[in-house]
């Protein structure tokens, strides 16, 4: 599947779930710059790995065919939709942090990991650049 087809799939599935396409795209690019469906991370601290375009953790998404772009993206978008519906997630910024670090820090009133704050900053910057026509990616091209 071409990168253009993967990007179109990201926007299509995001629209189905009512999630801003550029937000999902920004997370996908931060997770997996090349949008490689076969990407597998190095082991995480707990021994799990993140897989596919949306880099889904194999502990929580073992049921997903991570090699299938549509399945992987759909599961990632459903997870983002879930995060956006969490009562303590009030902004896309916090949703991006939670996509990277999970929600335990939020639920227990802790500070998010510094690496996840950096991650969310990159996602939000990429999203803001994508929303300005003529920069980074023109959203009209993929509708």
LOSENU-62074 format. One record per residue (C-alpha): residue in one letter; y, z, x. Coordinates in Angstrom, 1 decimal. Layout:
N
<r><residuo>A</residuo><c2>Y</c2><c3>Z</c3><c1>X</c1></r>
...
***
This chain:
143
<r><residuo>X</residuo><c2>0.0</c2><c3>0.0</c3><c1>0.0</c1></r>
<r><residuo>X</residuo><c2>3.4</c2><c3>-0.9</c3><c1>1.4</c1></r>
<r><residuo>X</residuo><c2>6.2</c2><c3>1.6</c3><c1>2.0</c1></r>
<r><residuo>X</residuo><c2>8.3</c2><c3>-0.1</c3><c1>-0.7</c1></r>
<r><residuo>X</residuo><c2>5.4</c2><c3>0.3</c3><c1>-3.2</c1></r>
<r><residuo>X</residuo><c2>5.1</c2><c3>4.0</c3><c1>-2.3</c1></r>
<r><residuo>X</residuo><c2>8.8</c2><c3>4.5</c3><c1>-2.7</c1></r>
<r><residuo>X</residuo><c2>8.7</c2><c3>2.8</c3><c1>-6.1</c1></r>
<r><residuo>X</residuo><c2>5.8</c2><c3>5.0</c3><c1>-7.1</c1></r>
<r><residuo>X</residuo><c2>7.7</c2><c3>8.1</c3><c1>-6.0</c1></r>
<r><residuo>X</residuo><c2>10.7</c2><c3>7.2</c3><c1>-8.3</c1></r>
<r><residuo>X</residuo><c2>8.4</c2><c3>6.2</c3><c1>-11.2</c1></r>
<r><residuo>X</residuo><c2>6.4</c2><c3>9.4</c3><c1>-11.2</c1></r>
<r><residuo>X</residuo><c2>9.5</c2><c3>11.5</c3><c1>-10.6</c1></r>
<r><residuo>X</residuo><c2>11.1</c2><c3>9.9</c3><c1>-13.7</c1></r>
<r><residuo>X</residuo><c2>7.9</c2><c3>10.7</c3><c1>-15.8</c1></r>
<r><residuo>X</residuo><c2>8.3</c2><c3>14.4</c3><c1>-14.9</c1></r>
<r><residuo>X</residuo><c2>12.1</c2><c3>14.5</c3><c1>-15.2</c1></r>
<r><residuo>X</residuo><c2>12.7</c2><c3>15.3</c3><c1>-11.6</c1></r>
<r><residuo>X</residuo><c2>15.4</c2><c3>13.4</c3><c1>-9.6</c1></r>
<r><residuo>X</residuo><c2>13.8</c2><c3>10.6</c3><c1>-7.7</c1></r>
<r><residuo>X</residuo><c2>15.9</c2><c3>11.0</c3><c1>-4.7</c1></r>
<r><residuo>X</residuo><c2>15.1</c2><c3>14.7</c3><c1>-4.5</c1></r>
<r><residuo>X</residuo><c2>11.3</c2><c3>13.9</c3><c1>-4.5</c1></r>
<r><residuo>X</residuo><c2>11.9</c2><c3>11.0</c3><c1>-2.0</c1></r>
<r><residuo>X</residuo><c2>13.8</c2><c3>13.4</c3><c1>0.3</c1></r>
<r><residuo>X</residuo><c2>11.0</c2><c3>15.9</c3><c1>0.2</c1></r>
<r><residuo>X</residuo><c2>8.4</c2><c3>13.2</c3><c1>0.8</c1></r>
<r><residuo>X</residuo><c2>10.3</c2><c3>11.8</c3><c1>3.8</c1></r>
<r><residuo>X</residuo><c2>10.9</c2><c3>15.3</c3><c1>5.2</c1></r>
<r><residuo>X</residuo><c2>7.2</c2><c3>16.1</c3><c1>4.8</c1></r>
<r><residuo>X</residuo><c2>5.9</c2><c3>12.7</c3><c1>6.1</c1></r>
<r><residuo>X</residuo><c2>8.5</c2><c3>10.5</c3><c1>7.6</c1></r>
<r><residuo>X</residuo><c2>6.3</c2><c3>7.4</c3><c1>7.5</c1></r>
<r><residuo>X</residuo><c2>5.0</c2><c3>8.1</c3><c1>4.0</c1></r>
<r><residuo>X</residuo><c2>1.5</c2><c3>7.6</c3><c1>5.4</c1></r>
<r><residuo>X</residuo><c2>-1.1</c2><c3>8.3</c3><c1>2.7</c1></r>
<r><residuo>X</residuo><c2>-3.6</c2><c3>9.3</c3><c1>5.4</c1></r>
<r><residuo>X</residuo><c2>-1.4</c2><c3>11.8</c3><c1>7.2</c1></r>
<r><residuo>X</residuo><c2>-3.0</c2><c3>15.2</c3><c1>8.0</c1></r>
<r><residuo>X</residuo><c2>-1.0</c2><c3>18.0</c3><c1>9.6</c1></r>
<r><residuo>X</residuo><c2>-2.0</c2><c3>20.2</c3><c1>12.5</c1></r>
<r><residuo>X</residuo><c2>-3.7</c2><c3>23.4</c3><c1>11.2</c1></r>
<r><residuo>X</residuo><c2>-1.2</c2><c3>25.9</c3><c1>9.6</c1></r>
<r><residuo>X</residuo><c2>-1.2</c2><c3>29.5</c3><c1>10.7</c1></r>
<r><residuo>X</residuo><c2>-3.8</c2><c3>30.3</c3><c1>8.0</c1></r>
<r><residuo>X</residuo><c2>-6.1</c2><c3>27.5</c3><c1>9.1</c1></r>
<r><residuo>X</residuo><c2>-5.3</c2><c3>25.2</c3><c1>6.2</c1></r>
<r><residuo>X</residuo><c2>-3.9</c2><c3>21.7</c3><c1>6.6</c1></r>
<r><residuo>X</residuo><c2>-1.4</c2><c3>19.6</c3><c1>4.6</c1></r>
<r><residuo>X</residuo><c2>-2.4</c2><c3>16.2</c3><c1>3.6</c1></r>
<r><residuo>X</residuo><c2>-1.1</c2><c3>12.9</c3><c1>2.3</c1></r>
<r><residuo>X</residuo><c2>2.3</c2><c3>11.6</c3><c1>1.5</c1></r>
<r><residuo>X</residuo><c2>3.6</c2><c3>14.8</c3><c1>-0.1</c1></r>
<r><residuo>X</residuo><c2>1.7</c2><c3>16.9</c3><c1>2.5</c1></r>
<r><residuo>X</residuo><c2>-0.2</c2><c3>19.0</c3><c1>-0.1</c1></r>
<r><residuo>X</residuo><c2>-1.9</c2><c3>22.1</c3><c1>1.2</c1></r>
<r><residuo>X</residuo><c2>-5.7</c2><c3>21.8</c3><c1>1.0</c1></r>
<r><residuo>X</residuo><c2>-6.1</c2><c3>25.4</c3><c1>-0.1</c1></r>
<r><residuo>X</residuo><c2>-4.1</c2><c3>24.9</c3><c1>-3.3</c1></r>
<r><residuo>X</residuo><c2>-4.6</c2><c3>21.2</c3><c1>-3.9</c1></r>
<r><residuo>X</residuo><c2>-8.3</c2><c3>20.8</c3><c1>-3.0</c1></r>
<r><residuo>X</residuo><c2>-8.9</c2><c3>19.0</c3><c1>-6.3</c1></r>
<r><residuo>X</residuo><c2>-6.4</c2><c3>16.2</c3><c1>-5.5</c1></r>
<r><residuo>X</residuo><c2>-7.6</c2><c3>12.9</c3><c1>-4.0</c1></r>
<r><residuo>X</residuo><c2>-4.9</c2><c3>13.2</c3><c1>-1.3</c1></r>
<r><residuo>X</residuo><c2>-5.7</c2><c3>9.8</c3><c1>0.2</c1></r>
<r><residuo>X</residuo><c2>-4.7</c2><c3>8.1</c3><c1>-3.1</c1></r>
<r><residuo>X</residuo><c2>-0.9</c2><c3>7.7</c3><c1>-3.0</c1></r>
<r><residuo>X</residuo><c2>-0.6</c2><c3>8.0</c3><c1>-6.8</c1></r>
<r><residuo>X</residuo><c2>-2.7</c2><c3>11.2</c3><c1>-7.0</c1></r>
<r><residuo>X</residuo><c2>-0.9</c2><c3>12.7</c3><c1>-4.1</c1></r>
<r><residuo>X</residuo><c2>2.6</c2><c3>11.9</c3><c1>-5.3</c1></r>
<r><residuo>X</residuo><c2>1.8</c2><c3>13.0</c3><c1>-8.9</c1></r>
<r><residuo>X</residuo><c2>0.5</c2><c3>16.4</c3><c1>-7.7</c1></r>
<r><residuo>X</residuo><c2>3.5</c2><c3>16.8</c3><c1>-5.4</c1></r>
<r><residuo>X</residuo><c2>5.9</c2><c3>16.0</c3><c1>-8.3</c1></r>
<r><residuo>X</residuo><c2>4.1</c2><c3>18.3</c3><c1>-10.7</c1></r>
<r><residuo>X</residuo><c2>4.4</c2><c3>21.0</c3><c1>-8.1</c1></r>
<r><residuo>X</residuo><c2>8.1</c2><c3>20.4</c3><c1>-7.8</c1></r>
<r><residuo>X</residuo><c2>8.5</c2><c3>20.4</c3><c1>-11.6</c1></r>
<r><residuo>X</residuo><c2>6.6</c2><c3>23.7</c3><c1>-11.6</c1></r>
<r><residuo>X</residuo><c2>9.0</c2><c3>25.1</c3><c1>-9.0</c1></r>
<r><residuo>X</residuo><c2>12.0</c2><c3>24.0</c3><c1>-10.9</c1></r>
<r><residuo>X</residuo><c2>10.7</c2><c3>25.8</c3><c1>-13.9</c1></r>
<r><residuo>X</residuo><c2>10.2</c2><c3>29.1</c3><c1>-12.1</c1></r>
<r><residuo>X</residuo><c2>12.5</c2><c3>31.7</c3><c1>-13.5</c1></r>
<r><residuo>X</residuo><c2>13.8</c2><c3>32.6</c3><c1>-10.0</c1></r>
<r><residuo>X</residuo><c2>14.4</c2><c3>29.1</c3><c1>-8.8</c1></r>
<r><residuo>X</residuo><c2>17.9</c2><c3>28.3</c3><c1>-10.0</c1></r>
<r><residuo>X</residuo><c2>18.8</c2><c3>25.4</c3><c1>-7.7</c1></r>
<r><residuo>X</residuo><c2>17.3</c2><c3>22.4</c3><c1>-6.0</c1></r>
<r><residuo>X</residuo><c2>18.0</c2><c3>24.1</c3><c1>-2.7</c1></r>
<r><residuo>X</residuo><c2>15.7</c2><c3>27.0</c3><c1>-3.6</c1></r>
<r><residuo>X</residuo><c2>13.1</c2><c3>24.6</c3><c1>-4.9</c1></r>
<r><residuo>X</residuo><c2>13.1</c2><c3>22.8</c3><c1>-1.5</c1></r>
<r><residuo>X</residuo><c2>12.7</c2><c3>26.1</c3><c1>0.3</c1></r>
<r><residuo>X</residuo><c2>9.8</c2><c3>27.0</c3><c1>-2.0</c1></r>
<r><residuo>X</residuo><c2>8.1</c2><c3>23.6</c3><c1>-1.6</c1></r>
<r><residuo>X</residuo><c2>8.0</c2><c3>24.4</c3><c1>2.1</c1></r>
<r><residuo>X</residuo><c2>7.4</c2><c3>28.1</c3><c1>2.2</c1></r>
<r><residuo>X</residuo><c2>5.9</c2><c3>28.9</c3><c1>-1.2</c1></r>
<r><residuo>X</residuo><c2>7.4</c2><c3>31.5</c3><c1>-3.7</c1></r>
<r><residuo>X</residuo><c2>6.1</c2><c3>34.8</c3><c1>-2.2</c1></r>
<r><residuo>X</residuo><c2>9.4</c2><c3>35.4</c3><c1>-0.4</c1></r>
<r><residuo>X</residuo><c2>11.3</c2><c3>34.9</c3><c1>-3.6</c1></r>
<r><residuo>X</residuo><c2>9.1</c2><c3>37.0</c3><c1>-5.8</c1></r>
<r><residuo>X</residuo><c2>9.1</c2><c3>39.9</c3><c1>-3.4</c1></r>
<r><residuo>X</residuo><c2>12.8</c2><c3>39.8</c3><c1>-2.7</c1></r>
<r><residuo>X</residuo><c2>12.5</c2><c3>38.8</c3><c1>0.9</c1></r>
<r><residuo>X</residuo><c2>14.5</c2><c3>36.4</c3><c1>3.0</c1></r>
<r><residuo>X</residuo><c2>13.0</c2><c3>32.9</c3><c1>3.3</c1></r>
<r><residuo>X</residuo><c2>11.7</c2><c3>31.8</c3><c1>6.8</c1></r>
<r><residuo>X</residuo><c2>14.4</c2><c3>30.3</c3><c1>9.0</c1></r>
<r><residuo>X</residuo><c2>12.3</c2><c3>27.1</c3><c1>9.4</c1></r>
<r><residuo>X</residuo><c2>12.3</c2><c3>26.7</c3><c1>5.6</c1></r>
<r><residuo>X</residuo><c2>16.1</c2><c3>27.1</c3><c1>5.4</c1></r>
<r><residuo>X</residuo><c2>16.4</c2><c3>24.3</c3><c1>8.0</c1></r>
<r><residuo>X</residuo><c2>13.9</c2><c3>22.2</c3><c1>6.0</c1></r>
<r><residuo>X</residuo><c2>15.9</c2><c3>22.7</c3><c1>2.8</c1></r>
<r><residuo>X</residuo><c2>19.1</c2><c3>21.7</c3><c1>4.7</c1></r>
<r><residuo>X</residuo><c2>17.5</c2><c3>18.5</c3><c1>5.8</c1></r>
<r><residuo>X</residuo><c2>16.2</c2><c3>17.7</c3><c1>2.4</c1></r>
<r><residuo>X</residuo><c2>19.5</c2><c3>18.3</c3><c1>0.7</c1></r>
<r><residuo>X</residuo><c2>21.4</c2><c3>16.3</c3><c1>3.4</c1></r>
<r><residuo>X</residuo><c2>18.9</c2><c3>13.4</c3><c1>2.9</c1></r>
<r><residuo>X</residuo><c2>19.3</c2><c3>13.6</c3><c1>-0.9</c1></r>
<r><residuo>X</residuo><c2>23.1</c2><c3>13.6</c3><c1>-0.7</c1></r>
<r><residuo>X</residuo><c2>23.1</c2><c3>10.6</c3><c1>1.6</c1></r>
<r><residuo>X</residuo><c2>20.7</c2><c3>8.8</c3><c1>-0.8</c1></r>
<r><residuo>X</residuo><c2>23.0</c2><c3>9.4</c3><c1>-3.8</c1></r>
<r><residuo>X</residuo><c2>25.9</c2><c3>7.5</c3><c1>-2.1</c1></r>
<r><residuo>X</residuo><c2>25.5</c2><c3>3.8</c3><c1>-2.7</c1></r>
<r><residuo>X</residuo><c2>25.1</c2><c3>1.8</c3><c1>0.5</c1></r>
<r><residuo>X</residuo><c2>23.8</c2><c3>4.7</c3><c1>2.6</c1></r>
<r><residuo>X</residuo><c2>20.2</c2><c3>5.7</c3><c1>3.5</c1></r>
<r><residuo>X</residuo><c2>18.6</c2><c3>4.1</c3><c1>0.5</c1></r>
<r><residuo>X</residuo><c2>20.1</c2><c3>2.3</c3><c1>-2.5</c1></r>
<r><residuo>X</residuo><c2>18.5</c2><c3>3.8</c3><c1>-5.6</c1></r>
<r><residuo>X</residuo><c2>19.1</c2><c3>0.7</c3><c1>-7.7</c1></r>
<r><residuo>X</residuo><c2>16.7</c2><c3>-1.2</c3><c1>-5.5</c1></r>
<r><residuo>X</residuo><c2>13.7</c2><c3>0.9</c3><c1>-6.6</c1></r>
<r><residuo>X</residuo><c2>14.3</c2><c3>1.2</c3><c1>-10.3</c1></r>
***
